[in-house]
Protein backbone atom coordinates (compact mmCIF):
# COMPACT_ATOMS: atom_id res chain seq x y z
CA UNK A 1 0.00 0.00 0.00
CA UNK A 2 2.85 2.40 0.75
CA UNK A 3 6.38 2.98 1.95
CA UNK A 4 8.15 4.16 5.07
CA UNK A 5 9.55 7.61 4.31
CA UNK A 6 11.33 8.34 7.57
CA UNK A 7 12.12 6.74 10.95
CA UNK A 8 12.89 9.12 13.82
CA UNK A 9 15.21 8.39 16.76
CA UNK A 10 12.24 7.08 18.81
CA UNK A 11 11.40 4.49 16.15
CA UNK A 12 8.34 6.33 14.86
CA UNK A 13 7.63 5.51 11.22
CA UNK A 14 6.39 8.20 8.84
CA UNK A 15 4.72 6.73 5.74
CA UNK A 16 3.02 7.81 2.55
CA UNK A 17 -0.07 5.69 3.36
CA UNK A 18 -3.37 7.59 3.25
CA UNK A 19 -5.20 8.07 6.55
CA UNK A 20 -8.27 6.35 5.10
CA UNK A 21 -6.18 3.19 4.55
CA UNK A 22 -4.73 3.33 8.07
CA UNK A 23 -8.18 3.64 9.68
CA UNK A 24 -9.13 0.19 8.36
CA UNK A 25 -5.91 -1.51 9.47
CA UNK A 26 -5.09 -2.98 12.89
CA UNK A 27 -1.34 -3.35 12.36
CA UNK A 28 1.36 -3.46 9.75
CA UNK A 29 3.90 -6.01 8.59
CA UNK A 30 7.25 -4.99 7.23
CA UNK A 31 10.00 -6.85 5.41
CA UNK A 32 11.57 -9.48 7.60
CA UNK A 33 8.30 -10.29 9.35
CA UNK A 34 8.35 -7.45 11.87
CA UNK A 35 4.96 -6.12 12.95
CA UNK A 36 3.97 -2.80 14.46
CA UNK A 37 0.92 -1.26 16.09
CA UNK A 38 -0.79 1.74 14.52
CA UNK A 39 -1.51 4.93 16.43
CA UNK A 40 -1.78 8.65 15.88
CA UNK A 41 0.17 9.41 19.08
CA UNK A 42 2.50 7.53 21.43
CA UNK A 43 -0.36 7.15 23.92
CA UNK A 44 -2.45 5.21 21.40
CA UNK A 45 -0.32 2.04 21.65
CA UNK A 46 0.92 -0.10 24.52
CA UNK A 47 4.55 0.30 25.67
CA UNK A 48 6.82 -1.94 23.62
CA UNK A 49 4.27 -2.30 20.80
PyMOL Python script that loads the backbone (N, CA, C, O; Angstrom):
from pymol import cmd

cmd.read_pdbstr("""\
ATOM      1  N   UNK A   1       0.834  -1.193   0.000  1.00  0.00           N
ATOM      2  CA  UNK A   1       0.000   0.000   0.000  1.00  0.00           C
ATOM      3  C   UNK A   1       0.868   1.242   0.000  1.00  0.00           C
ATOM      4  O   UNK A   1       0.500   2.244  -0.613  1.00  0.00           O
ATOM      5  N   UNK A   2       2.020   1.206   0.676  1.00  0.00           N
ATOM      6  CA  UNK A   2       2.848   2.397   0.751  1.00  0.00           C
ATOM      7  C   UNK A   2       4.251   2.072   1.210  1.00  0.00           C
ATOM      8  O   UNK A   2       4.657   0.911   1.263  1.00  0.00           O
ATOM      9  N   UNK A   3       4.985   3.120   1.542  1.00  0.00           N
ATOM     10  CA  UNK A   3       6.378   2.981   1.948  1.00  0.00           C
ATOM     11  C   UNK A   3       6.648   3.805   3.196  1.00  0.00           C
ATOM     12  O   UNK A   3       5.973   4.798   3.466  1.00  0.00           O
ATOM     13  N   UNK A   4       7.653   3.371   3.953  1.00  0.00           N
ATOM     14  CA  UNK A   4       8.151   4.164   5.071  1.00  0.00           C
ATOM     15  C   UNK A   4       9.058   5.237   4.483  1.00  0.00           C
ATOM     16  O   UNK A   4       9.991   4.938   3.739  1.00  0.00           O
ATOM     17  N   UNK A   5       8.772   6.490   4.825  1.00  0.00           N
ATOM     18  CA  UNK A   5       9.552   7.612   4.307  1.00  0.00           C
ATOM     19  C   UNK A   5      10.644   8.051   5.266  1.00  0.00           C
ATOM     20  O   UNK A   5      11.673   8.584   4.851  1.00  0.00           O
ATOM     21  N   UNK A   6      10.410   7.821   6.561  1.00  0.00           N
ATOM     22  CA  UNK A   6      11.331   8.336   7.574  1.00  0.00           C
ATOM     23  C   UNK A   6      11.121   7.567   8.865  1.00  0.00           C
ATOM     24  O   UNK A   6       9.992   7.195   9.188  1.00  0.00           O
ATOM     25  N   UNK A   7      12.194   7.322   9.609  1.00  0.00           N
ATOM     26  CA  UNK A   7      12.121   6.743  10.950  1.00  0.00           C
ATOM     27  C   UNK A   7      12.882   7.679  11.876  1.00  0.00           C
ATOM     28  O   UNK A   7      14.067   7.934  11.663  1.00  0.00           O
ATOM     29  N   UNK A   8      12.204   8.197  12.913  1.00  0.00           N
ATOM     30  CA  UNK A   8      12.891   9.117  13.822  1.00  0.00           C
ATOM     31  C   UNK A   8      13.660   8.346  14.891  1.00  0.00           C
ATOM     32  O   UNK A   8      13.617   7.116  14.917  1.00  0.00           O
ATOM     33  N   UNK A   9      14.360   9.051  15.768  1.00  0.00           N
ATOM     34  CA  UNK A   9      15.206   8.395  16.763  1.00  0.00           C
ATOM     35  C   UNK A   9      14.414   7.673  17.852  1.00  0.00           C
ATOM     36  O   UNK A   9      15.009   6.959  18.658  1.00  0.00           O
ATOM     37  N   UNK A  10      13.096   7.836  17.900  1.00  0.00           N
ATOM     38  CA  UNK A  10      12.240   7.079  18.813  1.00  0.00           C
ATOM     39  C   UNK A  10      11.720   5.801  18.165  1.00  0.00           C
ATOM     40  O   UNK A  10      11.139   4.958  18.848  1.00  0.00           O
ATOM     41  N   UNK A  11      11.920   5.646  16.867  1.00  0.00           N
ATOM     42  CA  UNK A  11      11.405   4.493  16.145  1.00  0.00           C
ATOM     43  C   UNK A  11      10.061   4.732  15.497  1.00  0.00           C
ATOM     44  O   UNK A  11       9.438   3.796  14.995  1.00  0.00           O
ATOM     45  N   UNK A  12       9.602   5.981  15.501  1.00  0.00           N
ATOM     46  CA  UNK A  12       8.338   6.331  14.861  1.00  0.00           C
ATOM     47  C   UNK A  12       8.507   6.284  13.346  1.00  0.00           C
ATOM     48  O   UNK A  12       9.454   6.851  12.802  1.00  0.00           O
ATOM     49  N   UNK A  13       7.584   5.604  12.671  1.00  0.00           N
ATOM     50  CA  UNK A  13       7.631   5.508  11.216  1.00  0.00           C
ATOM     51  C   UNK A  13       6.705   6.538  10.593  1.00  0.00           C
ATOM     52  O   UNK A  13       5.546   6.655  10.992  1.00  0.00           O
ATOM     53  N   UNK A  14       7.201   7.274   9.630  1.00  0.00           N
ATOM     54  CA  UNK A  14       6.391   8.197   8.840  1.00  0.00           C
ATOM     55  C   UNK A  14       6.237   7.546   7.468  1.00  0.00           C
ATOM     56  O   UNK A  14       7.226   7.168   6.841  1.00  0.00           O
ATOM     57  N   UNK A  15       4.982   7.416   7.002  1.00  0.00           N
ATOM     58  CA  UNK A  15       4.723   6.733   5.737  1.00  0.00           C
ATOM     59  C   UNK A  15       4.000   7.643   4.749  1.00  0.00           C
ATOM     60  O   UNK A  15       3.622   8.770   5.068  1.00  0.00           O
ATOM     61  N   UNK A  16       3.823   7.122   3.550  1.00  0.00           N
ATOM     62  CA  UNK A  16       3.019   7.811   2.546  1.00  0.00           C
ATOM     63  C   UNK A  16       1.664   7.114   2.376  1.00  0.00           C
ATOM     64  O   UNK A  16       1.038   7.229   1.322  1.00  0.00           O
ATOM     65  N   UNK A  17       1.212   6.397   3.400  1.00  0.00           N
ATOM     66  CA  UNK A  17      -0.065   5.687   3.361  1.00  0.00           C
ATOM     67  C   UNK A  17      -1.173   6.646   3.775  1.00  0.00           C
ATOM     68  O   UNK A  17      -1.064   7.332   4.791  1.00  0.00           O
ATOM     69  N   UNK A  18      -2.236   6.688   2.985  1.00  0.00           N
ATOM     70  CA  UNK A  18      -3.365   7.588   3.251  1.00  0.00           C
ATOM     71  C   UNK A  18      -4.044   7.240   4.574  1.00  0.00           C
ATOM     72  O   UNK A  18      -4.150   6.069   4.939  1.00  0.00           O
ATOM     73  N   UNK A  19      -4.498   8.262   5.281  1.00  0.00           N
ATOM     74  CA  UNK A  19      -5.197   8.066   6.545  1.00  0.00           C
ATOM     75  C   UNK A  19      -6.392   7.144   6.421  1.00  0.00           C
ATOM     76  O   UNK A  19      -6.674   6.373   7.338  1.00  0.00           O
ATOM     77  N   UNK A  20      -7.099   7.211   5.304  1.00  0.00           N
ATOM     78  CA  UNK A  20      -8.267   6.346   5.099  1.00  0.00           C
ATOM     79  C   UNK A  20      -7.866   4.875   5.044  1.00  0.00           C
ATOM     80  O   UNK A  20      -8.652   4.014   5.441  1.00  0.00           O
ATOM     81  N   UNK A  21      -6.673   4.569   4.566  1.00  0.00           N
ATOM     82  CA  UNK A  21      -6.175   3.191   4.552  1.00  0.00           C
ATOM     83  C   UNK A  21      -5.780   2.752   5.957  1.00  0.00           C
ATOM     84  O   UNK A  21      -6.030   1.611   6.345  1.00  0.00           O
ATOM     85  N   UNK A  22      -5.170   3.642   6.711  1.00  0.00           N
ATOM     86  CA  UNK A  22      -4.730   3.333   8.070  1.00  0.00           C
ATOM     87  C   UNK A  22      -5.924   3.059   8.976  1.00  0.00           C
ATOM     88  O   UNK A  22      -5.862   2.160   9.815  1.00  0.00           O
ATOM     89  N   UNK A  23      -6.999   3.808   8.826  1.00  0.00           N
ATOM     90  CA  UNK A  23      -8.175   3.645   9.683  1.00  0.00           C
ATOM     91  C   UNK A  23      -8.738   2.236   9.626  1.00  0.00           C
ATOM     92  O   UNK A  23      -9.311   1.772  10.611  1.00  0.00           O
ATOM     93  N   UNK A  24      -8.596   1.544   8.511  1.00  0.00           N
ATOM     94  CA  UNK A  24      -9.130   0.190   8.363  1.00  0.00           C
ATOM     95  C   UNK A  24      -8.174  -0.872   8.879  1.00  0.00           C
ATOM     96  O   UNK A  24      -8.586  -2.013   9.088  1.00  0.00           O
ATOM     97  N   UNK A  25      -6.923  -0.531   9.087  1.00  0.00           N
ATOM     98  CA  UNK A  25      -5.905  -1.511   9.474  1.00  0.00           C
ATOM     99  C   UNK A  25      -5.784  -1.621  10.990  1.00  0.00           C
ATOM    100  O   UNK A  25      -6.092  -0.675  11.715  1.00  0.00           O
ATOM    101  N   UNK A  26      -5.333  -2.779  11.462  1.00  0.00           N
ATOM    102  CA  UNK A  26      -5.092  -2.981  12.893  1.00  0.00           C
ATOM    103  C   UNK A  26      -3.605  -3.079  13.206  1.00  0.00           C
ATOM    104  O   UNK A  26      -3.209  -2.985  14.368  1.00  0.00           O
ATOM    105  N   UNK A  27      -2.787  -3.264  12.193  1.00  0.00           N
ATOM    106  CA  UNK A  27      -1.345  -3.354  12.365  1.00  0.00           C
ATOM    107  C   UNK A  27      -0.691  -3.396  11.002  1.00  0.00           C
ATOM    108  O   UNK A  27      -1.364  -3.420   9.972  1.00  0.00           O
ATOM    109  N   UNK A  28       0.624  -3.405  11.010  1.00  0.00           N
ATOM    110  CA  UNK A  28       1.359  -3.461   9.751  1.00  0.00           C
ATOM    111  C   UNK A  28       2.430  -4.533   9.839  1.00  0.00           C
ATOM    112  O   UNK A  28       2.917  -4.853  10.923  1.00  0.00           O
ATOM    113  N   UNK A  29       2.788  -5.081   8.701  1.00  0.00           N
ATOM    114  CA  UNK A  29       3.904  -6.014   8.590  1.00  0.00           C
ATOM    115  C   UNK A  29       4.932  -5.386   7.669  1.00  0.00           C
ATOM    116  O   UNK A  29       4.596  -4.790   6.645  1.00  0.00           O
ATOM    117  N   UNK A  30       6.181  -5.532   8.051  1.00  0.00           N
ATOM    118  CA  UNK A  30       7.254  -4.987   7.235  1.00  0.00           C
ATOM    119  C   UNK A  30       8.199  -6.114   6.843  1.00  0.00           C
ATOM    120  O   UNK A  30       8.149  -7.205   7.412  1.00  0.00           O
ATOM    121  N   UNK A  31       9.048  -5.846   5.879  1.00  0.00           N
ATOM    122  CA  UNK A  31       9.997  -6.853   5.413  1.00  0.00           C
ATOM    123  C   UNK A  31      10.715  -7.490   6.595  1.00  0.00           C
ATOM    124  O   UNK A  31      11.075  -6.810   7.556  1.00  0.00           O
ATOM    125  N   UNK A  32      10.914  -8.765   6.518  1.00  0.00           N
ATOM    126  CA  UNK A  32      11.573  -9.477   7.599  1.00  0.00           C
ATOM    127  C   UNK A  32      10.606 -10.002   8.638  1.00  0.00           C
ATOM    128  O   UNK A  32      11.023 -10.631   9.610  1.00  0.00           O
ATOM    129  N   UNK A  33       9.302  -9.750   8.446  1.00  0.00           N
ATOM    130  CA  UNK A  33       8.296 -10.291   9.348  1.00  0.00           C
ATOM    131  C   UNK A  33       8.025  -9.476  10.591  1.00  0.00           C
ATOM    132  O   UNK A  33       7.270  -9.919  11.455  1.00  0.00           O
ATOM    133  N   UNK A  34       8.613  -8.303  10.712  1.00  0.00           N
ATOM    134  CA  UNK A  34       8.347  -7.448  11.866  1.00  0.00           C
ATOM    135  C   UNK A  34       6.931  -6.891  11.778  1.00  0.00           C
ATOM    136  O   UNK A  34       6.435  -6.608  10.687  1.00  0.00           O
ATOM    137  N   UNK A  35       6.286  -6.736  12.924  1.00  0.00           N
ATOM    138  CA  UNK A  35       4.958  -6.124  12.946  1.00  0.00           C
ATOM    139  C   UNK A  35       4.974  -4.917  13.867  1.00  0.00           C
ATOM    140  O   UNK A  35       5.820  -4.813  14.754  1.00  0.00           O
ATOM    141  N   UNK A  36       4.045  -4.018  13.654  1.00  0.00           N
ATOM    142  CA  UNK A  36       3.970  -2.805  14.464  1.00  0.00           C
ATOM    143  C   UNK A  36       2.522  -2.412  14.667  1.00  0.00           C
ATOM    144  O   UNK A  36       1.671  -2.661  13.813  1.00  0.00           O
ATOM    145  N   UNK A  37       2.251  -1.795  15.806  1.00  0.00           N
ATOM    146  CA  UNK A  37       0.922  -1.261  16.088  1.00  0.00           C
ATOM    147  C   UNK A  37       0.755   0.064  15.353  1.00  0.00           C
ATOM    148  O   UNK A  37       1.733   0.694  14.951  1.00  0.00           O
ATOM    149  N   UNK A  38      -0.488   0.470  15.185  1.00  0.00           N
ATOM    150  CA  UNK A  38      -0.786   1.737  14.516  1.00  0.00           C
ATOM    151  C   UNK A  38      -1.414   2.687  15.518  1.00  0.00           C
ATOM    152  O   UNK A  38      -2.334   2.307  16.243  1.00  0.00           O
ATOM    153  N   UNK A  39      -0.926   3.919  15.567  1.00  0.00           N
ATOM    154  CA  UNK A  39      -1.510   4.933  16.429  1.00  0.00           C
ATOM    155  C   UNK A  39      -1.193   6.316  15.906  1.00  0.00           C
ATOM    156  O   UNK A  39      -0.222   6.517  15.177  1.00  0.00           O
ATOM    157  N   UNK A  40      -2.024   7.261  16.289  1.00  0.00           N
ATOM    158  CA  UNK A  40      -1.781   8.651  15.879  1.00  0.00           C
ATOM    159  C   UNK A  40      -0.802   9.330  16.833  1.00  0.00           C
ATOM    160  O   UNK A  40      -0.094  10.258  16.443  1.00  0.00           O
ATOM    161  N   UNK A  41      -0.762   8.863  18.093  1.00  0.00           N
ATOM    162  CA  UNK A  41       0.167   9.412  19.082  1.00  0.00           C
ATOM    163  C   UNK A  41       0.802   8.263  19.854  1.00  0.00           C
ATOM    164  O   UNK A  41       0.348   7.123  19.756  1.00  0.00           O
ATOM    165  N   UNK A  42       1.848   8.554  20.621  1.00  0.00           N
ATOM    166  CA  UNK A  42       2.500   7.526  21.430  1.00  0.00           C
ATOM    167  C   UNK A  42       1.531   6.888  22.412  1.00  0.00           C
ATOM    168  O   UNK A  42       1.640   5.693  22.690  1.00  0.00           O
ATOM    169  N   UNK A  43       0.586   7.657  22.944  1.00  0.00           N
ATOM    170  CA  UNK A  43      -0.365   7.151  23.921  1.00  0.00           C
ATOM    171  C   UNK A  43      -1.393   6.196  23.352  1.00  0.00           C
ATOM    172  O   UNK A  43      -2.114   5.547  24.110  1.00  0.00           O
ATOM    173  N   UNK A  44      -1.480   6.095  22.039  1.00  0.00           N
ATOM    174  CA  UNK A  44      -2.454   5.206  21.400  1.00  0.00           C
ATOM    175  C   UNK A  44      -2.052   3.736  21.443  1.00  0.00           C
ATOM    176  O   UNK A  44      -2.909   2.869  21.268  1.00  0.00           O
ATOM    177  N   UNK A  45      -0.791   3.432  21.669  1.00  0.00           N
ATOM    178  CA  UNK A  45      -0.323   2.041  21.651  1.00  0.00           C
ATOM    179  C   UNK A  45       0.311   1.681  22.987  1.00  0.00           C
ATOM    180  O   UNK A  45       0.773   2.550  23.728  1.00  0.00           O
ATOM    181  N   UNK A  46       0.324   0.387  23.281  1.00  0.00           N
ATOM    182  CA  UNK A  46       0.916  -0.103  24.520  1.00  0.00           C
ATOM    183  C   UNK A  46       2.440   0.044  24.475  1.00  0.00           C
ATOM    184  O   UNK A  46       3.032  -0.018  23.398  1.00  0.00           O
ATOM    185  N   UNK A  47       3.080   0.238  25.637  1.00  0.00           N
ATOM    186  CA  UNK A  47       4.545   0.296  25.670  1.00  0.00           C
ATOM    187  C   UNK A  47       5.147  -0.978  25.071  1.00  0.00           C
ATOM    188  O   UNK A  47       4.691  -2.084  25.360  1.00  0.00           O
ATOM    189  N   UNK A  48       6.155  -0.814  24.251  1.00  0.00           N
ATOM    190  CA  UNK A  48       6.818  -1.940  23.616  1.00  0.00           C
ATOM    191  C   UNK A  48       6.147  -2.438  22.352  1.00  0.00           C
ATOM    192  O   UNK A  48       6.652  -3.349  21.695  1.00  0.00           O
ATOM    193  N   UNK A  49       4.998  -1.842  22.000  1.00  0.00           N
ATOM    194  CA  UNK A  49       4.266  -2.304  20.804  1.00  0.00           C
ATOM    195  C   UNK A  49       4.986  -1.911  19.541  1.00  0.00           C
ATOM    196  O   UNK A  49       4.518  -2.214  18.444  1.00  0.00           O
TER     197      UNK A  49
END
""", "prot")
cmd.dss("prot")
cmd.show_as("cartoon", "prot")
cmd.util.cbc("prot")
cmd.orient("prot")
